[in-house]
Amino acid sequence: MSVAEQSIAGAEARGHGFLASSVGRKVVMAVTGIVLFGFVTVHMIGNTQAYMGAEHFNAYAHFLKTMLHGGGIWIFRSILLTAAGLHVWAAVTLTLDNRAARPVGYRAQQNVGSTFASRTMRWSGTILAVFIVYHLLHFTTGTVHPNFDPANPYANFVNGFKVPAAAGFYIVAQLCLGLHMWHGVWSCTQSLGLSHPRYDSLRRGFATGLTLLVVGVNITYPIAVLAGIIH
């Protein structure tokens, strides 16, 4: 019997289910991570409309708001909210379980087999959670936006990133996203049973390529606004 099967069997024998096992929650993290990674990738691609000018960007924003007669955006948001909630729940409960299993830490920390990204997942995840709330208040509701206009998303995009502090926070958040994505993509493929020495180089290349693409393009937006390229 594999370690995964023993973990699941042990949890079920205690009267719990699949989600009570560490393997089950890692699968939840992997699946919800795929949903969230898919979103940030599509979101990044959509925002490239900003380089095409106000007309294209506003048309894209209008499409998002009106697809499926206005219901599509709410379906999309519900899926994302559920995925984010389950992702955080799985991460927190796994962390608490790990701490309970070893209440006293190692006398000397040995970071063998770990990466900087894996060791900072909790910090990058926390910063991203704060950023998501700020991002919604900034560009969705306009609560913390300096000059929010619901009818002109392009102007909101430009005016929002003209504030250096906002642009700087956005860039820091994207770097945290990069750490989270790289380790997340690597880990989720392992949790879904795709780990094999023959394919590890492909997994690493995919994780690196996707991370550099999403984070690299996202960082260009505030820089382009501050440099006057997008205006």
Number of C-alpha atoms within 10 A of each C-alpha: 7 7 9 14 12 13 18 20 17 16 18 15 10 9 9 13 14 16 16 19 21 19 20 19 21 21 22 22 24 23 19 23 22 17 15 19 20 12 14 16 17 12 13 19 13 14 17 16 18 22 14 11 13 19 12 15 22 18 14 17 17 15 15 17 15 12 12 12 9 13 13 15 16 14 12 12 12 12 15 16 13 12 20 18 13 18 21 17 15 23 18 13 14 18 13 13 12 12 12 10 9 10 10 8 8 8 6 6 7 8 9 6 6 9 11 10 18 17 13 15 19 15 13 23 18 14 17 21 15 12 18 13 10 19 18 13 14 20 18 15 13 18 13 15 21 13 12 20 14 13 11 15 21 24 18 21 23 20 17 23 22 20 15 13 11 17 19 15 15 21 20 17 22 24 20 22 22 23 23 24 28 22 21 22 22 22 21 21 18 17 20 14 10 14 15 10 9 8 11 15 11 11 20 14 14 15 20 18 12 17 24 16 13 21 22 16 16 22 19 13 24 25 18 17 20 18 11 11 11 19 17
